[in-house]
Amino acid sequence: MRFHGGSFWVKGRVIDFSVNLNPLGIPKVIEEEIKSSILYGRVYENYPDYNYSELKKAITYFYDIEREQVIPTNGASEALNLAILAIQPKSLVIISPSYGDYELLCNALKIKCIYVLMEDVDSEFKLNYDNLLNQIHGLEDYVVIITNPNNPTGTIIENKLITDLACEIGKKSSYIILDEAYAELSDYTSMLELNPPSNVIVVRSFTKTFNVPGLRLGFLYTTSNTILIKIDEIRPTWNVNAIADYVFRKALVEYKKQLWEFISRSREYVAKERKYLVKKLKSLGFHVYSSKTNFILLKHEWISSHQLQKILLNRYRILIRPAHTFRGLSIYHSRISVRKRHENELLVKALEEAIK
């Protein structure tokens, strides 16, 4: 069974702290291009270019990376699945807590799932590198999956550690899939800027950054031509819809400067509001884990995450994400996103009243 945030199952309007989107919302230029694609372009009447030539140019121009090393995908989730299908590993080694759909893929493809749990040290989840090496010792033809920044903990694993790991496991014909879906909204230097080893596949998403989860656009990047060819062969022919293709091949080129300024403002805003929430939540007695991105992990041993979610939803129309479905966490963990100040204040007030 899949477990994700989102209010699609809730009747009526809510303030949704269960999804990790940009609190500043959608950039105006992207919103205008979406309208243009429908009202004037009527792009939905035609198939997009199944090679996505212009979209690839736009993505690589935006990030200053090589065009031949990118494949556009239907969000980061498709990129993750395509990479695993292309590699066909014997085992998946998942740094956890983490995104939970990997287990479904393992079951479907008869791949062995190995979970390496990060350690809870001084209110921060940290990867024990030696423990990881011990658990993968003796394995061959495997994939290590790292979400960086990590969802749901907000932890960042140092790029040097990832590079060292890539060199180590490269000897065993193995790969790292690095999910960087939250890179733009975090205090983080992407591996895209560091020329990663050829056995590292970087997965990115525009969903969170530009607040357009319905458009479903992401991409993967690797310097391995062998893997790129395999992924391109197995991806669906029109895996990115015409509206997403139209909007981003224009916006990423024509508004590159404005969008990077928007990203910079977003990072500053997230950092400021995260600091506010951390201070307030600690004062209410919550155990608050250190985070470098646009969401925060909480622990509250006096009430289960389902009970807390139910109280906040029924009394205050506020939705949070129970985090017990992430391997390594308990029924006393919840994840909340960082939203705008007035919404964050409402959450704090609701939690204060709920605890009483």
C-alpha positions in Angstrom: 0.0 0.0 0.0 1.2 3.5 -0.8 1.4 6.2 1.9 1.9 9.8 0.9 0.8 13.3 2.1 -2.0 15.3 0.4 -5.6 16.2 1.1 -7.3 14.5 -1.8 -9.1 12.2 0.6 -10.4 15.0 2.8 -13.8 16.7 2.2 -13.7 20.5 2.3 -10.8 22.9 2.5 -7.9 22.4 4.8 -4.5 24.0 5.5 -2.3 21.2 4.2 0.9 20.7 6.2 1.1 17.1 5.0 2.8 18.0 1.6 6.2 19.6 1.3 5.6 22.3 -1.3 7.1 25.8 -1.6 5.4 28.1 0.8 5.7 31.0 -1.6 3.5 29.2 -4.1 3.8 29.1 -7.9 6.0 31.7 -9.6 3.9 34.2 -11.6 5.8 33.5 -14.8 5.1 29.8 -14.6 1.4 30.4 -13.8 1.2 32.7 -16.9 2.8 30.1 -19.1 0.3 27.4 -17.9 -2.6 29.8 -18.9 -0.9 30.5 -22.2 -0.5 26.7 -23.0 -4.2 26.2 -22.5 -5.8 29.5 -23.8 -3.6 30.3 -26.7 -1.3 27.4 -27.4 -4.0 24.7 -27.0 -1.0 22.3 -26.7 -3.2 19.6 -25.3 -4.5 19.0 -28.8 -1.2 17.6 -30.0 1.4 15.1 -28.9 4.6 16.5 -27.5 7.9 15.8 -29.1 8.6 12.3 -27.7 12.4 13.0 -27.8 11.8 16.2 -25.7 14.7 17.9 -27.5 13.7 21.5 -26.5 12.8 20.5 -22.9 16.2 18.8 -22.5 17.9 22.0 -23.8 15.8 24.1 -21.3 16.7 21.9 -18.3 20.4 21.7 -19.1 20.5 25.5 -19.8 18.8 26.2 -16.5 21.3 24.0 -14.5 24.4 24.5 -16.7 24.8 20.8 -17.3 25.4 18.6 -20.4 22.3 18.1 -22.5 23.2 14.5 -23.4 23.2 13.4 -19.7 19.5 14.3 -19.0 16.2 12.5 -19.4 13.0 14.4 -18.6 10.5 12.3 -16.5 7.0 12.3 -15.2 8.1 13.6 -11.8 10.9 12.3 -9.6 8.8 9.2 -8.9 9.0 8.0 -12.5 12.7 8.8 -12.6 13.4 6.6 -9.6 11.4 3.7 -11.0 13.0 4.0 -14.5 16.5 4.0 -13.0 15.9 0.8 -11.0 14.3 -0.9 -14.0 17.2 0.0 -16.2 19.9 -1.2 -13.7 18.0 -4.4 -12.7 19.9 -4.8 -9.4 19.8 -7.9 -7.3 19.3 -5.8 -4.2 18.1 -2.3 -3.2 19.9 -0.8 -0.2 17.6 2.0 1.1 19.0 4.6 3.6 16.0 5.0 5.9 13.7 6.5 7.1 12.9 7.3 3.5 10.3 7.4 0.7 8.2 4.3 1.0 7.3 3.1 -2.5 10.6 1.2 -2.9 9.3 -1.8 -1.1 6.4 -2.1 -3.6 8.9 -2.1 -6.4 11.1 -4.7 -4.7 8.1 -7.0 -4.3 7.0 -6.6 -7.9 10.5 -7.2 -9.3 11.6 -9.8 -6.8 14.4 -7.7 -5.7 15.9 -8.0 -2.2 15.2 -4.9 0.0 17.8 -4.0 2.6 17.2 -1.1 5.0 20.0 0.8 6.6 18.6 2.9 9.3 20.2 6.3 10.2 20.9 6.8 13.8 19.0 9.3 16.0 21.8 11.3 17.6 21.2 14.5 19.5 17.9 15.2 17.7 19.4 14.6 14.3 19.3 11.5 12.1 22.8 10.6 10.9 24.1 8.0 8.6 26.7 5.6 10.2 29.0 5.1 7.2 30.8 2.1 8.8 27.5 0.4 9.5 26.4 0.9 5.9 29.6 -0.6 4.6 29.2 -3.6 6.9 25.6 -4.2 5.7 26.6 -4.1 2.0 29.7 -6.2 2.5 29.6 -9.2 0.2 26.8 -7.8 -2.0 27.1 -7.4 -5.7 25.0 -5.7 -8.4 23.0 -3.6 -6.0 21.7 0.0 -5.8 22.0 2.3 -2.8 19.1 4.8 -2.6 19.8 8.0 -0.8 17.2 10.8 -0.5 19.2 14.0 0.1 18.0 16.1 1.8 16.2 13.2 3.5 12.5 12.9 3.6 11.1 12.8 6.3 14.0 13.7 8.7 15.3 16.9 7.0 18.9 15.5 7.3 21.6 16.2 4.7 24.3 13.7 4.0 27.6 15.2 3.0 28.4 15.0 -0.7 32.0 13.8 0.1 30.5 10.7 1.8 28.3 10.0 -1.2 31.3 10.4 -3.6 33.4 8.1 -1.4 30.6 5.6 -1.3 30.2 5.7 -5.1 33.9 4.9 -5.6 33.7 2.1 -3.1 30.6 0.4 -4.5 31.7 1.0 -8.1 34.1 -1.9 -7.7 31.0 -4.2 -7.3 29.2 -3.0 -10.4 26.8 -1.1 -8.2 25.1 2.3 -8.3 23.8 5.1 -6.2 20.4 6.7 -6.9 20.4 10.1 -5.3 17.0 11.7 -4.9 17.4 15.4 -4.6 13.7 16.4 -4.8 14.1 19.0 -2.1 17.4 20.5 -3.1 16.2 23.9 -4.2 14.4 24.5 -0.9 17.2 23.5 1.3 20.6 24.6 2.6 22.3 22.1 0.2 24.8 21.9 -2.6 23.5 19.6 -5.4 25.6 16.9 -6.8 24.7 18.4 -10.2 27.3 21.1 -9.4 30.0 18.6 -8.5 30.4 16.3 -11.6 29.4 13.1 -9.8 31.0 9.6 -10.6 29.4 7.7 -13.5 27.7 5.3 -11.1 25.6 8.1 -9.5 22.2 8.8 -10.9 20.8 12.2 -9.7 17.0 12.5 -9.6 15.4 16.0 -9.5 11.9 17.4 -9.4 10.3 20.7 -10.3 7.1 19.8 -8.3 8.2 21.0 -4.9 10.3 24.0 -6.0 7.7 25.7 -8.2 4.6 24.3 -6.4 3.2 22.5 -9.4 2.6 18.9 -8.2 -0.1 18.3 -10.8 2.2 19.0 -13.8 4.5 16.1 -12.9 7.9 17.1 -14.2 11.3 15.9 -13.1 14.5 14.6 -14.7 17.4 12.3 -14.0 21.0 13.0 -14.7 24.0 10.7 -15.0 27.3 10.6 -16.9 26.8 6.9 -17.6 25.8 6.6 -21.3 25.0 2.9 -20.8 22.4 3.7 -18.2 21.0 6.7 -20.1 20.4 4.6 -23.2 18.7 1.9 -21.2 16.4 4.4 -19.4 15.5 6.1 -22.6 14.6 2.7 -24.2 12.3 1.7 -21.3 10.6 5.0 -20.6 7.1 5.5 -22.1 7.2 7.3 -25.4 5.2 10.4 -24.2 6.1 10.2 -20.5 5.9 14.0 -20.0 2.6 15.7 -20.9 2.3 18.5 -23.4 1.4 21.2 -20.9 4.5 20.5 -18.7 6.7 20.3 -21.8 5.4 23.6 -23.1 5.6 25.5 -19.8 9.0 24.5 -18.7 10.9 24.5 -22.1 9.8 28.2 -22.2 10.0 29.2 -18.6 13.4 27.7 -17.8 15.0 29.6 -20.7 13.1 32.9 -20.9 12.8 33.4 -17.2 16.0 31.7 -15.9 17.2 34.7 -13.9 13.8 35.4 -12.3 13.3 31.8 -11.4 16.7 31.5 -9.7 15.9 34.7 -7.8 12.6 33.1 -6.8 14.5 30.0 -5.6 16.8 32.2 -3.5 13.9 34.0 -1.9 12.2 30.7 -1.2 15.3 29.3 0.6 15.5 32.4 2.8 11.8 32.3 3.6 11.9 28.6 4.4 14.9 29.0 6.7 13.2 31.9 8.5 9.9 30.1 9.0 11.5 26.8 9.9 13.4 28.6 12.7 10.1 30.2 13.9 8.3 26.8 13.9 11.2 25.0 15.7 11.3 27.5 18.5 7.5 27.5 19.0 7.2 23.7 18.8 10.0 23.1 21.3 8.3 25.5 23.7 5.2 23.3 23.5 7.1 20.2 24.5 7.6 18.6 21.1 10.8 16.8 20.4 11.9 18.6 17.2 14.5 17.1 14.9 17.1 19.2 13.2 16.1 20.0 9.6 17.8 21.8 6.7 14.8 21.9 4.4 11.1 22.8 4.1 9.7 20.3 6.6 10.2 19.2 10.2 10.0 15.9 11.9 8.4 15.8 15.4 8.1 13.3 18.1 5.3 13.4 20.7 5.2 10.3 23.0 2.0 11.5 24.8 -0.2 11.1 21.8 -0.1 8.9 18.6 0.3 10.6 15.2 -3.1 9.4 14.1 -4.8 10.9 17.1 -3.0 14.2 16.7 -3.8 14.2 13.0 -7.5 13.6 13.7 -7.7 16.3 16.4 -6.1 18.9 14.1 -8.2 18.0 11.1 -11.6 17.8 12.9 -11.2 20.8 15.1 -9.0 23.2 13.1 -9.1 21.9 9.5 -5.3 21.5 9.6 -3.8 18.4 8.0 -0.4 16.9 9.1 1.5 13.8 8.0 1.7 10.8 10.4 5.2 9.5 9.9 4.9 6.0 11.3 4.8 4.7 7.7 8.4 5.6 7.2 10.6 2.6 8.2 12.5 3.4 11.4 9.9 5.8 12.8 7.1 5.1 15.3 3.4 6.0 15.8 4.6 8.9 17.8 6.3 10.7 14.9 4.7 13.3 12.6 6.0 15.4 9.8 4.9 19.0 9.1 5.8 21.2 6.2 6.9 24.8 6.5 4.2 27.2 5.2 3.5 30.9 5.3 3.7 32.8 8.6 0.0 33.2 9.3 -0.6 29.5 8.6 2.4 28.5 10.8 0.9 30.6 13.5 -2.5 28.8 13.2 -0.7 25.5 13.4 1.1 26.5 16.6 -2.1 27.8 18.2 -4.0 24.6 17.2 -1.3 22.4 18.7 -1.2 24.5 21.9 -4.9 24.1 22.3 -4.8 20.4 21.3 -2.2 19.5 23.9 -4.2 21.2 26.6 
